Amino acid sequence: MLQRALAGLCRLDGVNHAMLLDGTGQLLASVGEEGIFAPVDQAVEMMNVAQETSHALGLGQVYEVWCEHSSRMILDVVASNRIVVLSGDGGRLARWRHALDRDRRILATTPRM
């Protein structure tokens, strides 16, 4: 079920990879274009920087991070120990976000295989 949910996210316009990370940054599942490595290290680094910045400024918890440039990435904390990462080139980030909301319960509760 988890792979199916991630594959559905990969069908969004512009999404090249959909990944699920645990709270420590370990890759739990990934679906993406063949021959292209998932940007796991970049996602973990971005989440760490966002959390450190939030802590230093006293802003509270980080629930999501949006990155827009020629390549795009959304990190969404769907549960305390699960982070969904969508990355790609182009597409609409708001549409990606809407799709994450639609599948949030599945992504937060489906056991790792």
Summary of the structure (lengths in Angstrom):
residues: 113
radius of gyration: 13.1
end to end distance: 9.8
largest distance: 40.8
contacts: 331
relative contact order: 0.24
helix: 39%
strand: 29%
